[in-house]
Amino acid sequence: MKNKLSALAVRNAKPGRLFDGGGLFLIKTQAGGNWIWRYSYLKRVREMGLGPLGAVSLSDARKARDTWASVLAMGQDPIAERERQREAERAAREKDAPTLAEVADVVFESHKASLRGDGDRGKWFSPLRVHIIPKLGAMRISEIHQTDIAATLRPIWKTKHPTANKAWQRLRFIFQQAELMGYDCKPFVADAARVMLGKVDHQTENVAATPWQEVPALYQALDGMSSPKLCLRWMILTCVRSAGCLGARFDEIADGVWTVPADRIKGMRGSVQDFRVPLGAEAMKIVEIARTVDDTYLFPSYRKRGGNITEAALRKELAAQKEAGRPHGFRTSFRTWAEETDQPWDVSETILGHQIKGRVERAYARSDLLDRRRIVMDRWASFVSGTGADIVRIRG
């Protein structure tokens, strides 16, 4: 076989077909070109692409021609054999490539140690389990395209946008972590899917809150020994979120202070700490009543032996009282009362567990204002229980 081309001839040639011999030729264009090998198999002429000029040199093209010519000499069709090899390589990659469901489990396991309650109480995985895994879980993560993600989330993107957005955020995080772990995937597909889904003009609705002026009447209506009633009163008095109150234990209370463990405080694990709550006389009454019912939990469940009540029980009790406000809304009730009655801003924010200073300031100012909080919380307790109206200073 006599070769006719040279590297110089290829570089200087004008657009057109350049033949090298042995069926090898180059279709050259202004922008580059492509190497082609023409051969005959079973009396049928076929043309096999060997790659673009910019990536495959004349020498490389000749080597590829000779390699596939040897395959042809053994009686096999080079194009069919190349496709068989490529398919085998794809199958091998897919055998080792995990599915989205598998990667999601790996990422969640590695991440949940930083989540409150190992991610269970906050239901971090729930949006994925409900909306993503059923449709995309069986697909190889390397094969998932932005159109797949967009098609999965589109039915709820506008109707249930907060949920859909959480699912998208979790999925994007999984892609990011999977890429760092060395899996073949690109977080870009999640970003591209969001562009395809488009923007949504979603207005966040605030949690329904009982007007602060109506809290005393509700507090009186919650008189009783049932766990839901006692817990709702406890939430009103302490201004602690339901996750902290529902699991309150007697061994967390000492010397008039309730220490809520960090794992029941809102926030990422490692970024929150135990939270001390001063308990006044009204709150201690609840403690004493609760001791007559259980010796572990202040608010035990009557259905789940050895456990505490759930937020569903609180909502059910509020519904029975025909109260539109939600348990979490009591914090808003307190904050509005504090604003209207000129309570110290920093103390009120600390009662709610909010951070009121920058990171550097907090590094030096480490007091949790316990004594000052006790004064304001006693005023609040006097107001809601109706035992000391003269304590409350209404803004004139």
Buried (B, 14 or more C-beta within 10 A) or exposed (E): EEEEBEEEEBEEBEEEEBEBEBBBBBBBEEEEBBBBBBBEBEEEEBEBBBBEBEEBBBEEBBEBBEEBBEBBEEEBBBBEBBEEEEEEEEEEEEEEBBBBBBBBBBBBEEBBEEBBBBBEBBEBBBBBBEBBBEBBBEBBBBBBEBEBBBBBBBEBBEEBBEBBBBBBEBBBBBBBBBBEEEBBBBBEBBBBBBEBBEEEEEEEEEEEBBEBEEBBBBBEBBEEEBBBBBBBBBBBBBBBBBBBBBBBBBEBBEEBEBEBBBBBBEBEBEEBEEBBBBBBEBBBBBBEBBEEBBEEBBBBBEEEEEEBBBBEBBBEBBEEBEBEBBBBBBBBBBBBBBEBBEBBEBBBBBBBBEEBEEEEEEEEEEEBBEEBBBBBBBBBBBBBBEEEEEBBEEEE
